[in-house]
Amino acid sequence: MAAPVIGPAHPFQKDGLAAGLKNHRAGHVEDTHLHSFAFDDQYNTYHSYGYAAAPEGQGLIGAVDQAAAGSVYGNAAKRRKTAEEKAAPEQRQQRLRDEAQAQLAAGQPFTLTNRMPWADKEVKVAELTEEQKEYIAKMAADKEAAAAEDVEARGP
């Protein structure tokens, strides 16, 4: 089926095949039974990894060096992480936080392991100066006067 046609070429055909040897525009096509899963497996493996099983049934075609990757559908399922494996990153983060807190308490310079060195500090509220207090009082009085004028203008 995959071997070239042996014999004299037809003199008036471009591809050299006589009309009797063709049942399709591309050449001779034979019926075969192939499960849809087997076809999809080879088709998707070829388009994903660049190789597939040879049509003759022996060997591979395409990027044979990647054949160790297996089939698209034949790869083993991923193993789930155990409770210890899931907790390991959290424990590492907690250890880094503890180390950073110890460094800050000891007065050592800031390191990037502690991303929020300001989190434990208290907020100090600044006191207003006399000038700022006078300005706020003046603005409040102007606002009350404007509201009173608005009520008088609209009437009772």
C-alpha positions as CSV (number, residue, x, y, z in Angstrom):
1,M,0.0,0.0,0.0
2,A,2.8,2.4,0.8
3,A,5.2,1.1,-1.9
4,P,5.6,2.9,-5.2
5,V,3.7,1.5,-8.2
6,I,5.9,-0.7,-10.4
7,G,5.4,-1.0,-14.1
8,P,5.1,1.2,-17.2
9,A,3.7,4.7,-16.7
10,H,0.6,5.8,-18.6
11,P,1.6,8.1,-21.4
12,F,-1.2,10.6,-21.1
13,Q,-1.5,10.8,-17.3
14,K,0.4,13.4,-15.3
15,D,1.2,11.1,-12.4
16,G,1.6,8.1,-14.6
17,L,-1.2,6.0,-13.1
18,A,-3.8,4.6,-15.3
19,A,-7.4,5.3,-14.5
20,G,-7.9,1.7,-13.5
21,L,-5.3,2.0,-10.7
22,K,-7.0,5.0,-9.1
23,N,-10.1,5.2,-7.1
24,H,-9.4,8.6,-5.6
25,R,-7.8,11.8,-6.9
26,A,-4.7,11.2,-4.8
27,G,-4.2,7.7,-6.0
28,H,-5.4,4.3,-4.8
29,V,-7.3,4.2,-1.5
30,E,-8.0,1.0,0.3
31,D,-10.7,0.5,3.0
32,T,-9.5,-0.6,6.3
33,H,-10.9,-1.0,9.8
34,L,-9.4,1.3,12.4
35,H,-10.8,2.2,15.7
36,S,-11.4,5.9,16.1
37,F,-9.4,5.9,19.3
38,A,-6.4,4.4,17.6
39,F,-6.6,7.0,14.9
40,D,-7.0,9.9,17.3
41,D,-4.1,8.6,19.4
42,Q,-1.7,8.6,16.5
43,Y,-3.0,11.8,15.0
44,N,-2.8,13.8,18.2
45,T,0.6,12.2,19.1
46,Y,2.0,13.3,15.7
47,H,0.7,16.8,16.0
48,S,1.8,17.2,19.7
49,Y,5.2,15.3,19.8
50,G,6.1,15.1,16.0
51,Y,6.1,11.3,15.7
52,A,3.6,8.5,15.2
53,A,3.5,4.8,14.3
54,A,4.5,4.0,10.8
55,P,1.6,3.0,8.5
56,E,3.1,-0.4,7.8
57,G,2.8,-1.1,11.5
58,Q,6.6,-1.4,12.3
59,G,8.6,1.5,13.6
60,L,8.0,5.2,13.9
61,I,7.9,8.1,11.6
62,G,8.7,11.7,12.4
63,A,10.8,12.9,15.4
64,V,11.8,9.5,16.7
65,D,14.1,11.0,19.3
66,Q,11.1,12.2,21.2
67,A,9.4,8.8,21.3
68,A,10.3,8.4,25.0
69,A,7.6,10.9,25.8
70,G,5.0,8.3,25.0
71,S,1.6,8.8,23.5
72,V,-0.8,11.7,24.1
73,Y,-3.2,9.3,25.8
74,G,-0.7,6.9,27.2
75,N,1.0,9.2,29.8
76,A,0.6,8.1,33.4
77,A,-1.7,10.2,35.6
78,K,0.0,12.7,37.8
79,R,0.6,11.6,41.4
80,R,-1.2,13.7,44.0
81,K,0.8,15.5,46.7
82,T,0.8,14.1,50.2
83,A,-0.2,16.2,53.2
84,E,3.5,16.7,54.1
85,E,4.4,17.8,50.5
86,K,1.5,20.3,50.6
87,A,2.5,21.7,54.0
88,A,6.2,22.0,53.1
89,P,5.9,25.3,51.2
90,E,3.8,26.8,54.0
91,Q,6.3,25.7,56.6
92,R,9.2,27.2,54.6
93,Q,7.3,30.5,54.3
94,Q,6.6,30.5,58.1
95,R,10.3,29.8,58.8
96,L,11.4,32.7,56.5
97,R,8.9,35.0,58.3
98,D,10.2,33.9,61.7
99,E,13.9,34.5,60.6
100,A,13.0,37.9,59.2
101,Q,11.2,38.9,62.5
102,A,14.3,37.8,64.4
103,Q,16.6,39.9,62.2
104,L,14.4,43.0,62.6
105,A,14.2,42.5,66.4
106,A,18.0,42.2,66.5
107,G,18.4,45.5,64.6
108,Q,19.9,43.9,61.5
109,P,19.2,45.5,58.1
110,F,16.1,44.8,56.1
111,T,16.1,41.7,53.9
112,L,13.7,40.7,51.1
113,T,12.5,37.7,53.0
114,N,10.2,39.9,55.1
115,R,7.9,41.6,52.6
116,M,6.0,43.8,55.1
117,P,8.4,45.1,57.7
118,W,5.9,47.9,58.5
119,A,3.1,45.5,59.5
120,D,3.9,45.4,63.3
121,K,4.5,49.1,63.7
122,E,2.0,51.4,65.4
123,V,0.6,54.4,63.5
124,K,1.4,57.7,65.1
125,V,-1.2,60.4,64.5
126,A,0.3,63.8,64.0
127,E,-1.2,66.8,66.0
128,L,-2.6,69.7,64.0
129,T,-0.8,73.1,64.3
130,E,-2.7,76.2,65.5
131,E,-2.8,77.5,61.9
132,Q,-4.4,74.3,60.6
133,K,-7.0,74.4,63.5
134,E,-7.9,78.0,62.6
135,Y,-8.2,77.2,58.9
136,I,-10.6,74.2,59.7
137,A,-12.7,76.4,62.0
138,K,-12.9,79.2,59.4
139,M,-14.0,76.7,56.7
140,A,-16.7,75.1,59.0
141,A,-18.0,78.7,59.8
142,D,-18.1,79.5,56.0
143,K,-20.0,76.3,55.3
144,E,-22.6,77.0,58.0
145,A,-23.1,80.6,56.7
146,A,-23.6,79.3,53.1
147,A,-26.1,76.7,54.3
148,A,-28.0,79.4,56.3
149,E,-28.1,81.7,53.2
150,D,-29.4,78.9,51.1
151,V,-32.3,78.3,53.5
152,E,-33.1,82.0,53.6
153,A,-33.0,82.2,49.8
154,R,-35.4,79.3,49.3
155,G,-37.7,80.4,52.0
156,P,-39.6,78.5,54.7
